Amino acid sequence: MPAESVALTADLRSRLGEDTVRTLLALPRDQRLPALALHLGQTPEEALQTLASSADLDRLLELKVDKAAATRLPARLARDFQVVPVTPAEATGALWLATPWPPDAVMRDWIATFDPRPQQWWLAPADRVAQAIVEHYGIGAGSLEDDPEGLNQPVDTGAADNDVDEEAAVVRFVTEVITQAIEDGATDIHFEPQEGQLRIRYRVDGLLVPIPLPENLLRYQDAIISRLKIMARLNISEKRLPQDGRI
């Protein structure tokens, strides 16, 4: 059984069954708590309390991102592990971390690579952790970020593979922007190339609202626009005349 399942008490594992535990651990970390609530017949808040008791961790319902600590953790690590550093309530010298699912040894080791301080963990609602990550790192930051210190163990296979990786990153980024727009109830998405930046705004309730974006977005501007043109079946080589398309 995966090492992180040890965080669940024998009683909770018995209630769930080993097949269900394996199913939960196969899900992305941000989907495990809602799935646990469904299996237990509880609300997400009740499931968070059950999980916190099982893992012997305290809950943290209000998250305030520790910006200094967050700059040390790569966006991809925060996104993949669904973890965000939070401002400690007292000066203990520890790194306070909020996550919707108890950490395993691999997760602890990766974080220690970038911040060696002792770790103090808190369980927090999955939606609030995800929102904190978006607000600090920007939508799609993990998708466009260079692999931090070999997090995904890249192999140098030449420029061609690097181009493929960049294209996949842009596809993921555009998908995340559209997905977030749907979740926010936006009726329009405005991609606005400007001198020195690419601004993206959602129209929500008739108002255009800028969304937080990763700092390195400008590097991918041309690729993002080309991706949108491909999705809308437009001519990607035409850059002077207006075109109409639909996605």
Sequence and secondary structure as in RCSB ss.txt:
>XXXX:A:sequence
MPAESVALTADLRSRLGEDTVRTLLALPRDQRLPALALHLGQTPEEALQTLASSADLDRLLELKVDKAAATRLPA
RLARDFQVVPVTPAEATGALWLATPWPPDAVMRDWIATFDPRPQQWWLAPADRVAQAIVEHYGIGAGSLEDDPEG
LNQPVDTGAADNDVDEEAAVVRFVTEVITQAIEDGATDIHFEPQEGQLRIRYRVDGLLVPIPLPENLLRYQDAII
SRLKIMARLNISEKRLPQDGRI
>XXXX:A:secstr
  GGGGGS HHHHHHH HHHHHHHHHS HHHHHHHHHHHHT  HHHHHHHHHHHHT EE  S  B HHHHTTS H
HHHHHHT EEB  SS  S EEEEESS   HHHHHHHHHH  S EEEEE  HHHHHHHHHHHH TTHHHHS  GGG
TT      HHHHHHHHHHHHHHHHHHHHHHHHHTT SEEEEEEETTEEEEEEEETTEEEE    TTGGGGHHHHH
HHHHHHTT  TT  SS      
